[in-house]
Amino acid sequence: MTGFSDVAIQSVRDYWNRRPCNIRHSTAEIGTKEYFDQVEARKYLVEPHIPAFAEFEKWRGKKILEIGCGIGTDTMNFARAGANVTAVDLSSESLNLAKKRAEVFDLSDHIEFYEANAEKLSDFIPSQKYDLVYSFGVIHHSPHPEKIIEQIRQNFVRSGSTLKLMVYYRYSWKVFWMLMQEKGKFWKLDEIIAKHSEAQTGCPVTYSYTKSTVKDLIGEDFENEENYVEHIFPYRISEYVKYEYVKEWYWRILPESVFRKLEKNIGWHLCVTAKAK
Ligand SMILES: C[S@@+](CC[C@H](N)C(=O)[O-])C[C@H]1O[C@@H](n2cnc3c(N)ncnc32)[C@H](O)[C@@H]1O
């Protein structure tokens, strides 16, 4: 998995500035309360496993470092639950919206925002130890995810701090679906995953991991607590972009219990919780 290590960070930044993550989750006027409420409702409708993974309520009064906050959906929920959050992102466009969102919900006192490349995080934010370092769907989009882990390990955790990461799962239905779109060209798999992984085609960097390779990424200084797979996107894209939620016929005929079993085995989100030793 070295295919993206030469990608310039500027092209990653440009990509997320062109279309911040989840920016089209609402049709309301951008930056309004209604807009942000709709963004949140759609995000947790489509990715309902996030609140259970993040455990927002657990972090009341704690210090959280969120790496790659995007437009801030999870950030707001950590702050709402009473945590103090340092939120960083590479994309200024995403951060502008996240900041606006904190103002709209009167949460600015609980959140400090920084524009930063997490691979060099200690150049951008003061070194301090956090209770939780949280990063949902981010480090696999950076050319050197191992540098982000190294930054976290060296500067931002103490023994007992929690690390929660979501990275994409290589042995997933979504990867199989992408391969089908590209007529099974498995020798181009990494390229194909990056092309199709996001709502905006052609992400410059998208790594994917197995349960074993993510453990190698996190390294010996973290003790793995939980490591599970979640999330199959079941909706037809043609309706989804019109804010209608119609499942693909093959998911419709499947009993919910079977669908949930599949999500737990071949879901797209590999959710990892570890403790710093
Ligand atoms: C898929 S979005 C996820 C955003 C947010 N965590 C969420 O769940 O809505 C990926 C985010 O990672 C950010 N990102 C990618 N590489 C980064 C890096 N090296 N440092 C900081 N942020 C980065 C992007 O700018 C983008 O906002």
The ligand as a Gaussian input file, in Angstrom:
#p B3LYP/6-31G(d) Opt

LIG

0 1
 C      -14.170000      12.166000       4.535000
 S      -13.836000      13.698000       5.321000
 C      -14.321000      13.319000       6.981000
 C      -14.679000      14.542000       7.764000
 C      -15.296000      14.273000       9.133000
 N      -14.430000      13.500000       9.983000
 C      -16.642000      13.603000       8.987000
 O      -16.780000      12.433000       9.375000
 O      -17.572000      14.241000       8.480000
 C      -12.052000      13.698000       5.388000
 C      -11.461000      14.957000       6.000000
 O      -10.084000      14.727000       6.283000
 C       -9.352000      15.896000       6.062000
 N       -7.929000      15.548000       5.911000
 C       -7.372000      14.736000       4.981000
 N       -6.038000      14.654000       5.166000
 C       -5.752000      15.438000       6.243000
 C       -4.549000      15.777000       6.917000
 N       -3.355000      15.322000       6.525000
 N       -4.622000      16.615000       7.972000
 C       -5.820000      17.129000       8.387000
 N       -6.985000      16.826000       7.794000
 C       -6.964000      15.996000       6.733000
 C      -10.008000      16.478000       4.818000
 O       -9.738000      17.838000       4.653000
 C      -11.485000      16.178000       5.071000
 O      -12.137000      17.245000       5.707000

